Amino acid sequence: MREFDQTMTLTGVGETKEAAFNQVFSQIKNKVSRESNDIIFRIEPVDIEVLSASVLTYKERFLGIFFPRTRTRYTVKARVSVRLCAVELSKIDFKEEQRSTADKMLGLKKKAKTQ
């Protein structure tokens, strides 16, 4: 097991402020697992720094003239620091076993008879 820190920059977009931040946090696990060859079993957020936050407001109309409504889109770009605990697969020695299909079949039959 090893413990280390990682910092990443993520962007989230949503119709509310909460939705934009939730999208940022939901990307953490995918980004960490893509960048590491180890098995990550704990991800602990340490710090978040908002790099930019913007809001876009626009009017939307049905068929160009009917039912006008105001839409809002929030965009958040943040630097997130996380502490990770991982199992290093490169340091695990796997023992290699080879069996023929006949041995496997005999092993299954012996287990079936004893039960």
Secondary structure by P-SEA (a helix, b strand, c coil): cccbbbbbbbbbbcccaaaaaaaaaaaaaaaaaaaccccccbbbbccccccccbbbbbbbbcccccbbbbbbbbbbbbbbbbbbbbbccccbbbbbbbbcaaaaaaaaaaaaaac
